Amino acid sequence: MGGRQGRRRLAPLAMAAAAAHLGFVVLGALQVDLHKAGRLGQAVAYYSALSGADSGYNFFAPSVSALPWARFQVTDARGRVISDVLESGANHEADLRVRSIVALFMTEEDESLRRSLAASWAGKVLARYPGAASVIVRLDVCDLPSMQEYSEGKRPTWGLIYQAKLVPLRRFQAASRAKGGAP
């Protein structure tokens, strides 16, 4: 199959494949459980999961909450404050993964685990600024109004949900020694 004649023969097949995929997207949006539809349904469910066609596409649904955003305020030895984030901007998928990890913070009820996560993030940011004196970890979430509220004048606002100030271990140990404590 070469040239124009080959493309003409493949066009109906390509259209059928596109229409089938669109149908799978619609089934995913309607949240149809294809696993109960026998082997063909399981095959379609598998394809849909691999291709993303099974997504609920409910990003704008009222029940979807906004993801929290982790921000960091690094103070250097001179007292200057530098703002930073975990996301690098170099890779969209990696930044989504970071945002997902930050979102898990919201559902975690164990306060010691939350502190550990905040300390881990602070360590990552402090590694970028070796001379930093401290870092403030802030988790904010954007309160998105509904479309009705927006049309009535309400605008998105940021709300603080967590904040902690951390210092590098070397500074903590130095301060402890200066006060006569053990390192």
Disulfide bonds with the S-S distance in Angstrom:
none
